[in-house]
Amino acid sequence: MDFKDLYNREKNVVLYGQSVRFRVIKYIILFGIFTAFYTWRGLNDTLLLLAVLFAASLCIHFFFRYMSEGWTKSWGLYKHTSVDKK
């Protein structure tokens, strides 16, 4: 598998792994949580929380990628879909 195939597969998982409605609701909730945390703790703690959650999300992404054998098999919450969507 070359880099272009790997890139297209990862892009497909990011774009089509969740419905648009789910992503919109998710980001509204996250924005509300970060706004509340910012007013409670300030900018430095909010940026630290954002960095920690970003690192955790990358770890979860790569864990699911490893367990689903590069997004080719269903595993846990991830259900395999066609990677040929464009």
mmCIF file as gemmi writes it, N, C-alpha and C atoms, coordinates in Angstrom:
data_model
loop_
_atom_site.group_PDB
_atom_site.id
_atom_site.type_symbol
_atom_site.label_atom_id
_atom_site.label_alt_id
_atom_site.label_comp_id
_atom_site.label_asym_id
_atom_site.label_entity_id
_atom_site.label_seq_id
_atom_site.pdbx_PDB_ins_code
_atom_site.Cartn_x
_atom_site.Cartn_y
_atom_site.Cartn_z
_atom_site.occupancy
_atom_site.B_iso_or_equiv
_atom_site.pdbx_formal_charge
_atom_site.auth_seq_id
_atom_site.auth_asym_id
_atom_site.pdbx_PDB_model_num
ATOM 1 N N . MET Axp A 1 ? 0.851 -1.173 0 1 0 ? 1 A 1
ATOM 2 C CA . MET Axp A 1 ? 0 0 0 1 0 ? 1 A 1
ATOM 3 C C . MET Axp A 1 ? 0.896 1.236 0 1 0 ? 1 A 1
ATOM 4 N N . ASP Axp A 2 ? 0.672 2.115 -0.932 1 0 ? 2 A 1
ATOM 5 C CA . ASP Axp A 2 ? 1.464 3.327 -0.993 1 0 ? 2 A 1
ATOM 6 C C . ASP Axp A 2 ? 0.821 4.436 -0.153 1 0 ? 2 A 1
ATOM 7 N N . PHE Axp A 3 ? 1.501 5.564 -0.09 1 0 ? 3 A 1
ATOM 8 C CA . PHE Axp A 3 ? 1.055 6.66 0.764 1 0 ? 3 A 1
ATOM 9 C C . PHE Axp A 3 ? -0.3 7.207 0.323 1 0 ? 3 A 1
ATOM 10 N N . LYS Axp A 4 ? -0.535 7.276 -0.996 1 0 ? 4 A 1
ATOM 11 C CA . LYS Axp A 4 ? -1.803 7.822 -1.488 1 0 ? 4 A 1
ATOM 12 C C . LYS Axp A 4 ? -2.98 6.957 -1.033 1 0 ? 4 A 1
ATOM 13 N N . ASP Axp A 5 ? -2.843 5.645 -1.099 1 0 ? 5 A 1
ATOM 14 C CA . ASP Axp A 5 ? -3.902 4.75 -0.63 1 0 ? 5 A 1
ATOM 15 C C . ASP Axp A 5 ? -4.131 4.912 0.87 1 0 ? 5 A 1
ATOM 16 N N . LEU Axp A 6 ? -3.048 4.995 1.621 1 0 ? 6 A 1
ATOM 17 C CA . LEU Axp A 6 ? -3.15 5.182 3.065 1 0 ? 6 A 1
ATOM 18 C C . LEU Axp A 6 ? -3.85 6.5 3.387 1 0 ? 6 A 1
ATOM 19 N N . TYR Axp A 7 ? -3.469 7.557 2.691 1 0 ? 7 A 1
ATOM 20 C CA . TYR Axp A 7 ? -4.077 8.865 2.91 1 0 ? 7 A 1
ATOM 21 C C . TYR Axp A 7 ? -5.569 8.833 2.586 1 0 ? 7 A 1
ATOM 22 N N . ASN Axp A 8 ? -5.934 8.234 1.454 1 0 ? 8 A 1
ATOM 23 C CA . ASN Axp A 8 ? -7.345 8.173 1.061 1 0 ? 8 A 1
ATOM 24 C C . ASN Axp A 8 ? -8.168 7.354 2.053 1 0 ? 8 A 1
ATOM 25 N N . ARG Axp A 9 ? -7.612 6.271 2.577 1 0 ? 9 A 1
ATOM 26 C CA . ARG Axp A 9 ? -8.334 5.456 3.556 1 0 ? 9 A 1
ATOM 27 C C . ARG Axp A 9 ? -8.556 6.245 4.845 1 0 ? 9 A 1
ATOM 28 N N . GLU Axp A 10 ? -7.521 6.937 5.328 1 0 ? 10 A 1
ATOM 29 C CA . GLU Axp A 10 ? -7.66 7.741 6.543 1 0 ? 10 A 1
ATOM 30 C C . GLU Axp A 10 ? -8.66 8.875 6.327 1 0 ? 10 A 1
ATOM 31 N N . LYS Axp A 11 ? -8.613 9.512 5.165 1 0 ? 11 A 1
ATOM 32 C CA . LYS Axp A 11 ? -9.548 10.593 4.855 1 0 ? 11 A 1
ATOM 33 C C . LYS Axp A 11 ? -10.98 10.068 4.84 1 0 ? 11 A 1
ATOM 34 N N . ASN Axp A 12 ? -11.171 8.88 4.293 1 0 ? 12 A 1
ATOM 35 C CA . ASN Axp A 12 ? -12.499 8.279 4.248 1 0 ? 12 A 1
ATOM 36 C C . ASN Axp A 12 ? -13.032 8.036 5.655 1 0 ? 12 A 1
ATOM 37 N N . VAL Axp A 13 ? -12.198 7.542 6.549 1 0 ? 13 A 1
ATOM 38 C CA . VAL Axp A 13 ? -12.63 7.277 7.92 1 0 ? 13 A 1
ATOM 39 C C . VAL Axp A 13 ? -12.997 8.58 8.616 1 0 ? 13 A 1
ATOM 40 N N . VAL Axp A 14 ? -12.21 9.621 8.4 1 0 ? 14 A 1
ATOM 41 C CA . VAL Axp A 14 ? -12.492 10.914 9.03 1 0 ? 14 A 1
ATOM 42 C C . VAL Axp A 14 ? -13.789 11.516 8.489 1 0 ? 14 A 1
ATOM 43 N N . LEU Axp A 15 ? -13.981 11.474 7.179 1 0 ? 15 A 1
ATOM 44 C CA . LEU Axp A 15 ? -15.136 12.133 6.579 1 0 ? 15 A 1
ATOM 45 C C . LEU Axp A 15 ? -16.421 11.325 6.667 1 0 ? 15 A 1
ATOM 46 N N . TYR Axp A 16 ? -16.339 10.007 6.551 1 0 ? 16 A 1
ATOM 47 C CA . TYR Axp A 16 ? -17.543 9.192 6.478 1 0 ? 16 A 1
ATOM 48 C C . TYR Axp A 16 ? -17.737 8.274 7.684 1 0 ? 16 A 1
ATOM 49 N N . GLY Axp A 17 ? -16.863 8.346 8.666 1 0 ? 17 A 1
ATOM 50 C CA . GLY Axp A 17 ? -16.977 7.483 9.834 1 0 ? 17 A 1
ATOM 51 C C . GLY Axp A 17 ? -18.137 7.855 10.741 1 0 ? 17 A 1
ATOM 52 N N . GLN Axp A 18 ? -18.559 9.105 10.696 1 0 ? 18 A 1
ATOM 53 C CA . GLN Axp A 18 ? -19.679 9.578 11.506 1 0 ? 18 A 1
ATOM 54 C C . GLN Axp A 18 ? -20.609 10.387 10.621 1 0 ? 18 A 1
ATOM 55 N N . SER Axp A 19 ? -21.875 10.379 10.965 1 0 ? 19 A 1
ATOM 56 C CA . SER Axp A 19 ? -22.829 11.168 10.186 1 0 ? 19 A 1
ATOM 57 C C . SER Axp A 19 ? -22.608 12.658 10.45 1 0 ? 19 A 1
ATOM 58 N N . VAL Axp A 20 ? -23.059 13.468 9.529 1 0 ? 20 A 1
ATOM 59 C CA . VAL Axp A 20 ? -22.911 14.917 9.661 1 0 ? 20 A 1
ATOM 60 C C . VAL Axp A 20 ? -23.667 15.411 10.892 1 0 ? 20 A 1
ATOM 61 N N . ARG Axp A 21 ? -24.855 14.902 11.111 1 0 ? 21 A 1
ATOM 62 C CA . ARG Axp A 21 ? -25.66 15.309 12.266 1 0 ? 21 A 1
ATOM 63 C C . ARG Axp A 21 ? -24.92 15.018 13.57 1 0 ? 21 A 1
ATOM 64 N N . PHE Axp A 22 ? -24.323 13.824 13.674 1 0 ? 22 A 1
ATOM 65 C CA . PHE Axp A 22 ? -23.576 13.464 14.872 1 0 ? 22 A 1
ATOM 66 C C . PHE Axp A 22 ? -22.399 14.404 15.085 1 0 ? 22 A 1
ATOM 67 N N . ARG Axp A 23 ? -21.656 14.717 14.001 1 0 ? 23 A 1
ATOM 68 C CA . ARG Axp A 23 ? -20.503 15.608 14.136 1 0 ? 23 A 1
ATOM 69 C C . ARG Axp A 23 ? -20.913 17.007 14.568 1 0 ? 23 A 1
ATOM 70 N N . VAL Axp A 24 ? -22.012 17.534 14.016 1 0 ? 24 A 1
ATOM 71 C CA . VAL Axp A 24 ? -22.465 18.881 14.388 1 0 ? 24 A 1
ATOM 72 C C . VAL Axp A 24 ? -22.843 18.916 15.865 1 0 ? 24 A 1
ATOM 73 N N . ILE Axp A 25 ? -23.609 17.946 16.307 1 0 ? 25 A 1
ATOM 74 C CA . ILE Axp A 25 ? -24.007 17.89 17.722 1 0 ? 25 A 1
ATOM 75 C C . ILE Axp A 25 ? -22.786 17.723 18.618 1 0 ? 25 A 1
ATOM 76 N N . LYS Axp A 26 ? -21.862 16.861 18.198 1 0 ? 26 A 1
ATOM 77 C CA . LYS Axp A 26 ? -20.642 16.628 18.979 1 0 ? 26 A 1
ATOM 78 C C . LYS Axp A 26 ? -19.851 17.919 19.155 1 0 ? 26 A 1
ATOM 79 N N . TYR Axp A 27 ? -19.669 18.685 18.07 1 0 ? 27 A 1
ATOM 80 C CA . TYR Axp A 27 ? -18.886 19.911 18.171 1 0 ? 27 A 1
ATOM 81 C C . TYR Axp A 27 ? -19.614 21.008 18.943 1 0 ? 27 A 1
ATOM 82 N N . ILE Axp A 28 ? -20.911 21.056 18.886 1 0 ? 28 A 1
ATOM 83 C CA . ILE Axp A 28 ? -21.667 22.012 19.704 1 0 ? 28 A 1
ATOM 84 C C . ILE Axp A 28 ? -21.482 21.699 21.186 1 0 ? 28 A 1
ATOM 85 N N . ILE Axp A 29 ? -21.575 20.426 21.541 1 0 ? 29 A 1
ATOM 86 C CA . ILE Axp A 29 ? -21.383 20.018 22.935 1 0 ? 29 A 1
ATOM 87 C C . ILE Axp A 29 ? -19.96 20.299 23.389 1 0 ? 29 A 1
ATOM 88 N N . LEU Axp A 30 ? -18.97 19.947 22.556 1 0 ? 30 A 1
ATOM 89 C CA . LEU Axp A 30 ? -17.576 20.208 22.927 1 0 ? 30 A 1
ATOM 90 C C . LEU Axp A 30 ? -17.308 21.702 23.089 1 0 ? 30 A 1
ATOM 91 N N . PHE Axp A 31 ? -17.857 22.529 22.204 1 0 ? 31 A 1
ATOM 92 C CA . PHE Axp A 31 ? -17.685 23.972 22.316 1 0 ? 31 A 1
ATOM 93 C C . PHE Axp A 31 ? -18.281 24.487 23.627 1 0 ? 31 A 1
ATOM 94 N N . GLY Axp A 32 ? -19.449 23.973 23.996 1 0 ? 32 A 1
ATOM 95 C CA . GLY Axp A 32 ? -20.068 24.369 25.259 1 0 ? 32 A 1
ATOM 96 C C . GLY Axp A 32 ? -19.232 23.958 26.461 1 0 ? 32 A 1
ATOM 97 N N . ILE Axp A 33 ? -18.686 22.755 26.43 1 0 ? 33 A 1
ATOM 98 C CA . ILE Axp A 33 ? -17.846 22.284 27.533 1 0 ? 33 A 1
ATOM 99 C C . ILE Axp A 33 ? -16.584 23.133 27.642 1 0 ? 33 A 1
ATOM 100 N N . PHE Axp A 34 ? -15.929 23.406 26.495 1 0 ? 34 A 1
ATOM 101 C CA . PHE Axp A 34 ? -14.714 24.216 26.54 1 0 ? 34 A 1
ATOM 102 C C . PHE Axp A 34 ? -14.999 25.651 26.959 1 0 ? 34 A 1
ATOM 103 N N . THR Axp A 35 ? -16.137 26.203 26.578 1 0 ? 35 A 1
ATOM 104 C CA . THR Axp A 35 ? -16.506 27.557 27.012 1 0 ? 35 A 1
ATOM 105 C C . THR Axp A 35 ? -16.72 27.594 28.52 1 0 ? 35 A 1
ATOM 106 N N . ALA Axp A 36 ? -17.421 26.609 29.045 1 0 ? 36 A 1
ATOM 107 C CA . ALA Axp A 36 ? -17.643 26.548 30.493 1 0 ? 36 A 1
ATOM 108 C C . ALA Axp A 36 ? -16.323 26.354 31.234 1 0 ? 36 A 1
ATOM 109 N N . PHE Axp A 37 ? -15.463 25.48 30.722 1 0 ? 37 A 1
ATOM 110 C CA . PHE Axp A 37 ? -14.165 25.244 31.366 1 0 ? 37 A 1
ATOM 111 C C . PHE Axp A 37 ? -13.296 26.5 31.317 1 0 ? 37 A 1
ATOM 112 N N . TYR Axp A 38 ? -13.364 27.234 30.198 1 0 ? 38 A 1
ATOM 113 C CA . TYR Axp A 38 ? -12.598 28.473 30.065 1 0 ? 38 A 1
ATOM 114 C C . TYR Axp A 38 ? -13.046 29.51 31.085 1 0 ? 38 A 1
ATOM 115 N N . THR Axp A 39 ? -14.35 29.658 31.264 1 0 ? 39 A 1
ATOM 116 C CA . THR Axp A 39 ? -14.829 30.648 32.231 1 0 ? 39 A 1
ATOM 117 C C . THR Axp A 39 ? -14.519 30.232 33.659 1 0 ? 39 A 1
ATOM 118 N N . TRP Axp A 40 ? -14.401 28.932 33.897 1 0 ? 40 A 1
ATOM 119 C CA . TRP Axp A 40 ? -14.12 28.446 35.24 1 0 ? 40 A 1
ATOM 120 C C . TRP Axp A 40 ? -12.627 28.471 35.565 1 0 ? 40 A 1
ATOM 121 N N . ARG Axp A 41 ? -11.749 28.011 34.648 1 0 ? 41 A 1
ATOM 122 C CA . ARG Axp A 41 ? -10.34 27.828 34.949 1 0 ? 41 A 1
ATOM 123 C C . ARG Axp A 41 ? -9.395 28.768 34.198 1 0 ? 41 A 1
ATOM 124 N N . GLY Axp A 42 ? -9.825 29.374 33.092 1 0 ? 42 A 1
ATOM 125 C CA . GLY Axp A 42 ? -8.955 30.278 32.351 1 0 ? 42 A 1
ATOM 126 C C . GLY Axp A 42 ? -8.34 29.636 31.108 1 0 ? 42 A 1
ATOM 127 N N . LEU Axp A 43 ? -7.574 30.459 30.388 1 0 ? 43 A 1
ATOM 128 C CA . LEU Axp A 43 ? -7.043 30.053 29.094 1 0 ? 43 A 1
ATOM 129 C C . LEU Axp A 43 ? -5.986 28.954 29.195 1 0 ? 43 A 1
ATOM 130 N N . ASN Axp A 44 ? -5.04 29.075 30.109 1 0 ? 44 A 1
ATOM 131 C CA . ASN Axp A 44 ? -3.945 28.1 30.194 1 0 ? 44 A 1
ATOM 132 C C . ASN Axp A 44 ? -4.467 26.691 30.484 1 0 ? 44 A 1
ATOM 133 N N . ASP Axp A 45 ? -5.367 26.566 31.434 1 0 ? 45 A 1
ATOM 134 C CA . ASP Axp A 45 ? -5.912 25.251 31.761 1 0 ? 45 A 1
ATOM 135 C C . ASP Axp A 45 ? -6.776 24.707 30.621 1 0 ? 45 A 1
ATOM 136 N N . THR Axp A 46 ? -7.472 25.588 29.915 1 0 ? 46 A 1
ATOM 137 C CA . THR Axp A 46 ? -8.282 25.148 28.786 1 0 ? 46 A 1
ATOM 138 C C . THR Axp A 46 ? -7.399 24.631 27.657 1 0 ? 46 A 1
ATOM 139 N N . LEU Axp A 47 ? -6.301 25.323 27.373 1 0 ? 47 A 1
ATOM 140 C CA . LEU Axp A 47 ? -5.37 24.849 26.344 1 0 ? 47 A 1
ATOM 141 C C . LEU Axp A 47 ? -4.723 23.531 26.746 1 0 ? 47 A 1
ATOM 142 N N . LEU Axp A 48 ? -4.406 23.38 28.008 1 0 ? 48 A 1
ATOM 143 C CA . LEU Axp A 48 ? -3.847 22.115 28.49 1 0 ? 48 A 1
ATOM 144 C C . LEU Axp A 48 ? -4.859 20.982 28.335 1 0 ? 48 A 1
ATOM 145 N N . LEU Axp A 49 ? -6.102 21.235 28.698 1 0 ? 49 A 1
ATOM 146 C CA . LEU Axp A 49 ? -7.156 20.235 28.528 1 0 ? 49 A 1
ATOM 147 C C . LEU Axp A 49 ? -7.323 19.882 27.055 1 0 ? 49 A 1
ATOM 148 N N . LEU Axp A 50 ? -7.305 20.875 26.18 1 0 ? 50 A 1
ATOM 149 C CA . LEU Axp A 50 ? -7.432 20.635 24.747 1 0 ? 50 A 1
ATOM 150 C C . LEU Axp A 50 ? -6.271 19.779 24.234 1 0 ? 50 A 1
ATOM 151 N N . ALA Axp A 51 ? -5.062 20.053 24.67 1 0 ? 51 A 1
ATOM 152 C CA . ALA Axp A 51 ? -3.895 19.271 24.244 1 0 ? 51 A 1
ATOM 153 C C . ALA Axp A 51 ? -3.984 17.83 24.736 1 0 ? 51 A 1
ATOM 154 N N . VAL Axp A 52 ? -4.408 17.64 25.975 1 0 ? 52 A 1
ATOM 155 C CA . VAL Axp A 52 ? -4.533 16.285 26.522 1 0 ? 52 A 1
ATOM 156 C C . VAL Axp A 52 ? -5.611 15.504 25.787 1 0 ? 52 A 1
ATOM 157 N N . LEU Axp A 53 ? -6.751 16.128 25.528 1 0 ? 53 A 1
ATOM 158 C CA . LEU Axp A 53 ? -7.821 15.446 24.812 1 0 ? 53 A 1
ATOM 159 C C . LEU Axp A 53 ? -7.444 15.163 23.362 1 0 ? 53 A 1
ATOM 160 N N . PHE Axp A 54 ? -6.677 16.049 22.74 1 0 ? 54 A 1
ATOM 161 C CA . PHE Axp A 54 ? -6.21 15.804 21.381 1 0 ? 54 A 1
ATOM 162 C C . PHE Axp A 54 ? -5.274 14.601 21.341 1 0 ? 54 A 1
ATOM 163 N N . ALA Axp A 55 ? -4.352 14.523 22.291 1 0 ? 55 A 1
ATOM 164 C CA . ALA Axp A 55 ? -3.444 13.375 22.359 1 0 ? 55 A 1
ATOM 165 C C . ALA Axp A 55 ? -4.211 12.079 22.611 1 0 ? 55 A 1
ATOM 166 N N . ALA Axp A 56 ? -5.214 12.137 23.486 1 0 ? 56 A 1
ATOM 167 C CA . ALA Axp A 56 ? -6.028 10.946 23.765 1 0 ? 56 A 1
ATOM 168 C C . ALA Axp A 56 ? -6.808 10.519 22.523 1 0 ? 56 A 1
ATOM 169 N N . SER Axp A 57 ? -7.332 11.487 21.768 1 0 ? 57 A 1
ATOM 170 C CA . SER Axp A 57 ? -8.091 11.137 20.565 1 0 ? 57 A 1
ATOM 171 C C . SER Axp A 57 ? -7.19 10.508 19.507 1 0 ? 57 A 1
ATOM 172 N N . LEU Axp A 58 ? -5.95 10.979 19.386 1 0 ? 58 A 1
ATOM 173 C CA . LEU Axp A 58 ? -5.017 10.346 18.459 1 0 ? 58 A 1
ATOM 174 C C . LEU Axp A 58 ? -4.7 8.915 18.883 1 0 ? 58 A 1
ATOM 175 N N . CYS Axp A 59 ? -4.514 8.703 20.169 1 0 ? 59 A 1
ATOM 176 C CA . CYS Axp A 59 ? -4.254 7.351 20.671 1 0 ? 59 A 1
ATOM 177 C C . CYS Axp A 59 ? -5.435 6.424 20.386 1 0 ? 59 A 1
ATOM 178 N N . ILE Axp A 60 ? -6.636 6.901 20.607 1 0 ? 60 A 1
ATOM 179 C CA . ILE Axp A 60 ? -7.829 6.092 20.342 1 0 ? 60 A 1
ATOM 180 C C . ILE Axp A 60 ? -7.957 5.806 18.854 1 0 ? 60 A 1
ATOM 181 N N . HIS Axp A 61 ? -7.695 6.814 18.015 1 0 ? 61 A 1
ATOM 182 C CA . HIS Axp A 61 ? -7.766 6.623 16.566 1 0 ? 61 A 1
ATOM 183 C C . HIS Axp A 61 ? -6.81 5.528 16.114 1 0 ? 61 A 1
ATOM 184 N N . PHE Axp A 62 ? -5.559 5.63 16.549 1 0 ? 62 A 1
ATOM 185 C CA . PHE Axp A 62 ? -4.579 4.637 16.117 1 0 ? 62 A 1
ATOM 186 C C . PHE Axp A 62 ? -4.819 3.274 16.751 1 0 ? 62 A 1
ATOM 187 N N . PHE Axp A 63 ? -5.399 3.217 17.939 1 0 ? 63 A 1
ATOM 188 C CA . PHE Axp A 63 ? -5.759 1.934 18.54 1 0 ? 63 A 1
ATOM 189 C C . PHE Axp A 63 ? -6.841 1.246 17.709 1 0 ? 63 A 1
ATOM 190 N N . PHE Axp A 64 ? -7.889 2 17.338 1 0 ? 64 A 1
ATOM 191 C CA . PHE Axp A 64 ? -8.935 1.427 16.495 1 0 ? 64 A 1
ATOM 192 C C . PHE Axp A 64 ? -8.387 1.035 15.129 1 0 ? 64 A 1
ATOM 193 N N . ARG Axp A 65 ? -7.469 1.843 14.601 1 0 ? 65 A 1
ATOM 194 C CA . ARG Axp A 65 ? -6.874 1.517 13.31 1 0 ? 65 A 1
ATOM 195 C C . ARG Axp A 65 ? -6.094 0.212 13.402 1 0 ? 65 A 1
ATOM 196 N N . TYR Axp A 66 ? -5.355 0.029 14.475 1 0 ? 66 A 1
ATOM 197 C CA . TYR Axp A 66 ? -4.59 -1.197 14.684 1 0 ? 66 A 1
ATOM 198 C C . TYR Axp A 66 ? -5.517 -2.407 14.854 1 0 ? 66 A 1
ATOM 199 N N . MET Axp A 67 ? -6.543 -2.266 15.682 1 0 ? 67 A 1
ATOM 200 C CA . MET Axp A 67 ? -7.431 -3.394 15.955 1 0 ? 67 A 1
ATOM 201 C C . MET Axp A 67 ? -8.305 -3.752 14.754 1 0 ? 67 A 1
ATOM 202 N N . SER Axp A 68 ? -8.605 -2.779 13.897 1 0 ? 68 A 1
ATOM 203 C CA . SER Axp A 68 ? -9.418 -3.075 12.711 1 0 ? 68 A 1
ATOM 204 C C . SER Axp A 68 ? -8.543 -3.395 11.497 1 0 ? 68 A 1
ATOM 205 N N . GLU Axp A 69 ? -7.256 -3.565 11.746 1 0 ? 69 A 1
ATOM 206 C CA . GLU Axp A 69 ? -6.277 -3.909 10.708 1 0 ? 69 A 1
ATOM 207 C C . GLU Axp A 69 ? -6.33 -2.914 9.545 1 0 ? 69 A 1
ATOM 208 N N . GLY Axp A 70 ? -6.141 -1.663 9.882 1 0 ? 70 A 1
ATOM 209 C CA . GLY Axp A 70 ? -6.09 -0.607 8.872 1 0 ? 70 A 1
ATOM 210 C C . GLY Axp A 70 ? -7.432 -0.287 8.269 1 0 ? 70 A 1
ATOM 211 N N . TRP Axp A 71 ? -8.478 -0.343 9.079 1 0 ? 71 A 1
ATOM 212 C CA . TRP Axp A 71 ? -9.848 -0.033 8.69 1 0 ? 71 A 1
ATOM 213 C C . TRP Axp A 71 ? -10.413 -1.049 7.694 1 0 ? 71 A 1
ATOM 214 N N . THR Axp A 72 ? -9.865 -2.26 7.659 1 0 ? 72 A 1
ATOM 215 C CA . THR Axp A 72 ? -10.344 -3.271 6.713 1 0 ? 72 A 1
ATOM 216 C C . THR Axp A 72 ? -11.312 -4.257 7.342 1 0 ? 72 A 1
ATOM 217 N N . LYS Axp A 73 ? -11.412 -4.297 8.67 1 0 ? 73 A 1
ATOM 218 C CA . LYS Axp A 73 ? -12.31 -5.228 9.351 1 0 ? 73 A 1
ATOM 219 C C . LYS Axp A 73 ? -13.077 -4.489 10.445 1 0 ? 73 A 1
ATOM 220 N N . SER Axp A 74 ? -14.277 -4.983 10.721 1 0 ? 74 A 1
ATOM 221 C CA . SER Axp A 74 ? -15.059 -4.41 11.815 1 0 ? 74 A 1
ATOM 222 C C . SER Axp A 74 ? -14.43 -4.825 13.139 1 0 ? 74 A 1
ATOM 223 N N . TRP Axp A 75 ? -14.439 -3.916 14.097 1 0 ? 75 A 1
ATOM 224 C CA . TRP Axp A 75 ? -13.96 -4.228 15.437 1 0 ? 75 A 1
ATOM 225 C C . TRP Axp A 75 ? -14.598 -3.26 16.415 1 0 ? 75 A 1
ATOM 226 N N . GLY Axp A 76 ? -15.219 -3.773 17.464 1 0 ? 76 A 1
ATOM 227 C CA . GLY Axp A 76 ? -15.813 -2.928 18.498 1 0 ? 76 A 1
ATOM 228 C C . GLY Axp A 76 ? -16.849 -1.985 17.932 1 0 ? 76 A 1
ATOM 229 N N . LEU Axp A 77 ? -16.667 -0.698 18.181 1 0 ? 77 A 1
ATOM 230 C CA . LEU Axp A 77 ? -17.618 0.312 17.715 1 0 ? 77 A 1
ATOM 231 C C . LEU Axp A 77 ? -17.458 0.626 16.232 1 0 ? 77 A 1
ATOM 232 N N . TYR Axp A 78 ? -16.306 0.268 15.662 1 0 ? 78 A 1
ATOM 233 C CA . TYR Axp A 78 ? -16.061 0.569 14.251 1 0 ? 78 A 1
ATOM 234 C C . TYR Axp A 78 ? -16.657 -0.527 13.384 1 0 ? 78 A 1
ATOM 235 N N . LYS Axp A 79 ? -17.493 -0.127 12.453 1 0 ? 79 A 1
ATOM 236 C CA . LYS Axp A 79 ? -18.073 -1.055 11.486 1 0 ? 79 A 1
ATOM 237 C C . LYS Axp A 79 ? -17.482 -0.746 10.117 1 0 ? 79 A 1
ATOM 238 N N . HIS Axp A 80 ? -16.92 -1.758 9.488 1 0 ? 80 A 1
ATOM 239 C CA . HIS Axp A 80 ? -16.243 -1.576 8.204 1 0 ? 80 A 1
ATOM 240 C C . HIS Axp A 80 ? -17.219 -1.07 7.144 1 0 ? 80 A 1
ATOM 241 N N . THR Axp A 81 ? -16.806 -0.037 6.419 1 0 ? 81 A 1
ATOM 242 C CA . THR Axp A 81 ? -17.562 0.472 5.289 1 0 ? 81 A 1
ATOM 243 C C . THR Axp A 81 ? -16.621 0.474 4.092 1 0 ? 81 A 1
ATOM 244 N N . SER Axp A 82 ? -17.157 0.685 2.915 1 0 ? 82 A 1
ATOM 245 C CA . SER Axp A 82 ? -16.34 0.708 1.712 1 0 ? 82 A 1
ATOM 246 C C . SER Axp A 82 ? -15.373 1.883 1.786 1 0 ? 82 A 1
ATOM 247 N N . VAL Axp A 83 ? -14.12 1.639 1.426 1 0 ? 83 A 1
ATOM 248 C CA . VAL Axp A 83 ? -13.125 2.717 1.424 1 0 ? 83 A 1
ATOM 249 C C . VAL Axp A 83 ? -13.015 3.354 0.049 1 0 ? 83 A 1
ATOM 250 N N . ASP Axp A 84 ? -13.916 2.983 -0.843 1 0 ? 84 A 1
ATOM 251 C CA . ASP Axp A 84 ? -13.855 3.504 -2.195 1 0 ? 84 A 1
ATOM 252 C C . ASP Axp A 84 ? -14.693 4.752 -2.385 1 0 ? 84 A 1
ATOM 253 N N . LYS Axp A 85 ? -15.266 5.309 -1.328 1 0 ? 85 A 1
ATOM 254 C CA . LYS Axp A 85 ? -16.054 6.54 -1.451 1 0 ? 85 A 1
ATOM 255 C C . LYS Axp A 85 ? -15.14 7.675 -1.834 1 0 ? 85 A 1
ATOM 256 N N . LYS Axp A 86 ? -15.63 8.545 -2.668 1 0 ? 86 A 1
ATOM 257 C CA . LYS Axp A 86 ? -14.814 9.682 -3.097 1 0 ? 86 A 1
ATOM 258 C C . LYS Axp A 86 ? -15.563 10.955 -2.844 1 0 ? 86 A 1
